[in-house]
């Protein structure tokens, strides 16, 4: 499901919302304005300097294989 992050340029509220149809108009959850800026989400980005690896236990969900219940399949 496409989950997008936005920042309202009017009230400065940051929020995320599910956008099923790209043609739909997204409005601010606080002031209901439509003067929004889509935010860049760092999810799923790995730099070469990062200690984490997508192949390592817990990568991407913040849990460990022992405590994991996220379904990532560590």
N, C-alpha and C positions, 0 to 999 in steps of 0.2 A: 504494500500500500504506500502511495506517495505522501510522505509526511514532510511538510515544508516549514521552515522557520522564517518569521517575518519580524520587522521592527516598524512600528507606526511612526511616521515622521511628524505627526501632529501631537500625540500624547507621549511618545517615546517608549510605549509598552512593547516588550518583546514577547512573542508567543509562537507556538507551533500549531499547525492545523493540518488535517487530512484533506487533500485536494483530489477528489475522484475524477473530476472533469476539468481539464486545463482551461476550458472556456468559462468556467464559473468565476464570479467576482468574489474575491476574498476581502472581508472587512475586519477591522480591529475588534478584538473581543471586548475591549474596554470602552472605547469611544465610538465604535461602529464606523469609523472613518475608512476611506479606501486609499489614503495616501501612504502606501506601504512600500517597504524596501525588503526584497527577499534577502535573507542572510545566508552566508556561506556556512555550511555545516561541516565540522571537521570529522564527522563520523566516517569510519572506513578509510581514513588516510593514514599512511604509515611513512614516516620519514626514514632515511637511511640511518640516522642517529638514534632512532627510537630503540629502547630496550625490548619492547614487545614485538612479537611476531604473530601473524595470523595463524601460524601453525602451533604456537605455544599454548599450554593450558590456560584457560581463562581469557585468552585474547578476545577483545571486543565486547565482553560482557561484564568484566570486573569481578568474576568469581573464580573459584578454583575447581578442579575436577571433583574434589571431595564434596564441596558445598553446592556445586552447580545444579541448577534446576532450570536453566534457561533454554535447554534444548538445542544448543549450538552443536553438540556432539563432540566434546573435547576428547 
